[in-house]
Amino acid sequence: MREVDDALREDQFLDVWQRWGMIIVVVVLAGLAALAGWLWYGENRDSVADKAGEELIVALDQVEAGQLDAGAKALAPLTTEGPAGPRAAARMMQAGILAEQGKAGEAVKLFAAVAADNSAPGPYRDLAKIREVALSFDTLPPEQVIARLKPLAVPGNAWFGSAGELVGAAYLKQNRADLAGPLFAAIAKDKGVPQSIRSRTQQLAGLLGVDAVTDPEAAAGISPVAQAPAQ
C-alpha cells in the first residue's frame, strides 16, 4: 500500500509539473525580479535623497554667508529633479532668495507654485501659502487673506501662529477688532507658538482690550521664585 501511495503521489506530482511547471517557474522568477527591483529602488531613492540633502546644505551655507547668487545657482538643479521633499525645499529657498533680493513679485509666484503643487509635502505647501500671502498682504483684499489662511489659523495647527497673525491683521483691515482681539489672545496663550509671535500678539490683544496675559508675575517682571526675606 505504501508503494502504491508513493507511486500515486509521484504520478500526481509529475502531472502537476507537466501542466503547471513552467507557470510556477515564471511566477517564482517574476517574484524574485520584483523583490530585486524593489530593493534597488529603495537603495537608489535613499542615495538620491542623501545627495539632494547634501546639496541643499551647501546652498543653505552659501545663502547664510550672504552669497545669494551662488546659493540660487546651487539650488537650480534641485528645483526640477529629485525627490518631492528636497525639490519643494529647494524651491522654497529659491523664493526666499528672490524675496531677499527685493524681487517680491517673482518670489510670490514661486511660493504660489509650491503651494499649488500636489506632489509637494503638505507642510511645504502650507508654509508656501503663508509666505505668499505675507509678501502680498498689502495688495490682497482682507477677505482673500482670511479665506486662504483661516483653515491654518486654528489651535493645534503647526502654522497657527504665523497664519493666525496674518488673519488677525486682515480682521483689523476690516475694522473687526471683535474678531482680531480674541484671535491674537489665543495665539499669545498657545505655548506651541514661537515666543516672538506670542509676544507680538499679546501686545496687540492688549491694545484691543483683550487680556492675553497667562503669567501676571512674568509680565510684571517679577521672578516666579521670590527670594526669601533676610532673617
C-alpha positions as CSV (number, residue, x, y, z in Angstrom):
1,M,0.0,0.0,0.0
2,R,2.8,2.4,0.8
3,E,4.4,1.7,-2.6
4,V,1.1,2.3,-4.3
5,D,0.7,5.6,-2.4
6,D,4.2,6.7,-3.2
7,A,3.7,5.9,-6.9
8,L,0.4,7.7,-6.9
9,R,1.9,10.8,-5.4
10,E,4.7,10.7,-7.8
11,D,2.3,10.4,-10.7
12,Q,0.3,13.3,-9.3
13,F,3.4,15.5,-8.9
14,L,4.6,14.8,-12.4
15,D,1.1,15.6,-13.8
16,V,1.1,18.9,-11.9
17,W,4.6,19.7,-13.0
18,Q,3.8,18.9,-16.6
19,R,0.7,21.1,-16.6
20,W,1.9,24.0,-14.4
21,G,5.6,23.6,-14.0
22,M,6.5,26.4,-16.5
23,I,4.0,28.8,-15.0
24,I,5.3,28.1,-11.4
25,V,8.9,28.8,-12.6
26,V,7.8,32.1,-14.3
27,V,5.9,33.2,-11.2
28,V,8.8,32.5,-8.9
29,L,11.3,34.3,-11.2
30,A,8.9,37.2,-11.5
31,G,8.6,37.4,-7.8
32,L,12.4,37.4,-7.4
33,A,12.8,40.0,-10.1
34,A,10.2,42.2,-8.3
35,L,12.0,41.8,-5.0
36,A,15.3,42.7,-6.6
37,G,13.8,45.8,-8.3
38,W,12.1,46.9,-5.0
39,L,15.4,46.6,-3.1
40,W,17.3,48.5,-5.9
41,Y,14.6,51.2,-6.0
42,G,14.8,51.7,-2.2
43,E,18.6,51.9,-2.2
44,N,18.6,54.3,-5.2
45,R,15.9,56.5,-3.7
46,D,17.8,56.8,-0.4
47,S,21.0,57.6,-2.3
48,V,19.3,60.3,-4.3
49,A,17.7,61.8,-1.2
50,D,21.0,61.8,0.6
51,K,22.7,63.6,-2.3
52,A,19.9,66.1,-2.6
53,G,20.1,66.8,1.2
54,E,23.9,67.4,0.9
55,E,23.4,69.8,-2.0
56,L,20.7,71.7,0.0
57,I,23.0,72.1,2.9
58,V,25.7,73.5,0.6
59,A,23.3,76.0,-0.8
60,L,22.0,77.0,2.6
61,D,25.5,77.6,3.8
62,Q,26.1,79.9,0.8
63,V,22.9,81.8,1.5
64,E,23.7,82.3,5.2
65,A,27.1,83.6,4.1
66,G,25.4,86.2,2.0
67,Q,26.3,84.6,-1.3
68,L,22.7,84.7,-2.7
69,D,23.6,84.3,-6.3
70,A,25.8,81.3,-5.7
71,G,23.1,79.8,-3.5
72,A,20.5,80.3,-6.2
73,K,22.8,78.7,-8.7
74,A,23.3,75.7,-6.5
75,L,19.6,75.3,-5.9
76,A,18.6,75.4,-9.6
77,P,19.1,71.7,-10.4
78,L,17.3,70.6,-7.3
79,T,14.1,72.5,-8.2
80,T,13.4,70.4,-11.2
81,E,14.6,66.9,-10.3
82,G,14.9,64.5,-7.3
83,P,12.5,63.6,-4.5
84,A,9.5,65.7,-3.9
85,G,10.6,66.9,-0.4
86,P,14.1,68.2,-1.3
87,R,12.6,69.6,-4.5
88,A,10.0,71.6,-2.6
89,A,12.6,72.8,-0.1
90,A,14.9,74.0,-2.9
91,R,12.0,76.0,-4.5
92,M,11.1,77.5,-1.1
93,M,14.8,78.5,-0.6
94,Q,14.9,79.9,-4.1
95,A,11.8,82.0,-3.5
96,G,13.3,83.2,-0.2
97,I,16.4,84.4,-2.1
98,L,14.3,86.3,-4.5
99,A,12.4,88.0,-1.7
100,E,15.8,88.9,0.0
101,Q,16.9,90.4,-3.3
102,G,13.9,92.6,-3.4
103,K,12.2,90.6,-6.2
104,A,8.9,90.2,-4.3
105,G,6.8,89.6,-7.4
106,E,8.9,86.7,-8.6
107,A,9.1,85.3,-5.1
108,V,5.3,85.4,-4.7
109,K,4.9,83.5,-8.0
110,L,7.3,80.8,-6.9
111,F,5.7,80.5,-3.4
112,A,2.3,80.2,-5.2
113,A,3.6,77.4,-7.5
114,V,4.9,75.4,-4.5
115,A,1.5,75.9,-2.6
116,A,-0.3,74.6,-5.7
117,D,2.0,71.6,-6.2
118,N,0.2,68.5,-5.1
119,S,3.4,66.5,-5.2
120,A,5.0,68.6,-2.6
121,P,4.6,67.5,1.1
122,G,1.7,69.2,2.9
123,P,3.8,71.3,5.4
124,Y,5.8,72.8,2.5
125,R,2.5,73.7,0.7
126,D,1.1,75.3,3.8
127,L,4.3,77.3,4.5
128,A,4.5,78.4,0.9
129,K,0.9,79.7,1.1
130,I,1.7,81.7,4.2
131,R,4.8,83.2,2.7
132,E,2.9,84.0,-0.5
133,V,0.2,85.8,1.4
134,A,2.6,87.6,3.7
135,L,4.6,89.0,0.8
136,S,1.5,90.2,-1.0
137,F,-0.6,91.1,2.1
138,D,-0.7,94.9,1.3
139,T,-2.2,94.3,-2.1
140,L,-4.6,91.5,-1.2
141,P,-8.2,92.1,-0.2
142,P,-8.5,91.1,3.5
143,E,-11.3,88.7,2.8
144,Q,-9.0,86.8,0.5
145,V,-6.3,86.6,3.2
146,I,-8.9,85.3,5.6
147,A,-10.3,82.7,3.2
148,R,-6.9,81.3,2.3
149,L,-5.3,81.2,5.8
150,K,-8.2,80.7,8.1
151,P,-8.0,76.9,7.8
152,L,-4.5,77.1,9.1
153,A,-5.2,79.7,11.8
154,V,-6.6,77.2,14.3
155,P,-5.1,75.9,17.6
156,G,-3.2,72.7,17.1
157,N,-2.1,73.5,13.6
158,A,1.6,73.8,13.1
159,W,1.2,77.2,11.5
160,F,-1.4,78.6,13.9
161,G,0.9,81.4,15.0
162,S,2.0,82.6,11.6
163,A,-1.3,82.1,9.8
164,G,-3.3,83.5,12.7
165,E,-1.3,86.6,12.9
166,L,-2.0,87.4,9.3
167,V,-5.7,86.6,9.6
168,G,-5.9,88.8,12.7
169,A,-4.2,91.6,10.7
170,A,-6.8,91.1,7.9
171,Y,-9.6,91.4,10.5
172,L,-8.2,94.7,11.6
173,K,-8.2,95.9,8.0
174,Q,-11.9,95.1,8.0
175,N,-12.3,97.0,11.3
176,R,-13.3,93.8,13.0
177,A,-11.4,94.2,16.3
178,D,-14.0,91.9,17.9
179,L,-12.6,89.1,15.9
180,A,-8.9,90.1,15.8
181,G,-8.6,90.6,19.6
182,P,-9.6,87.1,20.7
183,L,-7.6,85.5,17.9
184,F,-4.4,87.4,19.0
185,A,-5.1,86.4,22.6
186,A,-5.5,82.7,21.6
187,I,-2.2,82.8,19.8
188,A,-0.4,84.5,22.7
189,K,-1.7,81.9,25.1
190,D,-0.7,78.9,22.9
191,K,2.7,77.6,24.2
192,G,3.2,75.7,20.9
193,V,3.6,79.0,19.1
194,P,7.1,80.6,18.8
195,Q,7.8,83.1,21.6
196,S,8.4,86.0,19.2
197,I,4.9,85.7,17.7
198,R,3.3,85.2,21.2
199,S,4.9,88.4,22.4
200,R,3.6,90.4,19.4
201,T,0.1,89.0,19.6
202,Q,0.0,89.5,23.4
203,Q,0.7,93.2,22.9
204,L,-1.9,93.5,20.0
205,A,-4.5,91.7,22.1
206,G,-3.9,94.1,25.0
207,L,-4.2,97.2,22.7
208,L,-7.6,95.8,21.5
209,G,-8.7,95.4,25.1
210,V,-8.4,91.6,25.4
211,D,-6.4,90.1,28.2
212,A,-3.8,87.7,26.9
213,V,-1.5,87.5,29.9
214,T,-1.1,84.0,31.1
215,D,1.6,84.8,33.8
216,P,0.9,88.1,35.5
217,E,4.2,88.0,37.6
218,A,6.3,87.3,34.5
219,A,4.5,90.1,32.6
220,A,5.3,92.5,35.5
221,G,8.9,91.4,35.6
222,I,8.6,89.6,38.9
223,S,10.6,86.4,39.3
224,P,8.4,83.4,39.8
225,V,10.7,82.2,42.6
226,A,10.7,85.0,45.2
227,Q,13.8,85.4,47.3
228,A,13.2,84.7,50.9
229,P,13.4,87.8,53.2
230,A,16.6,88.1,55.2
231,Q,16.3,86.9,58.8
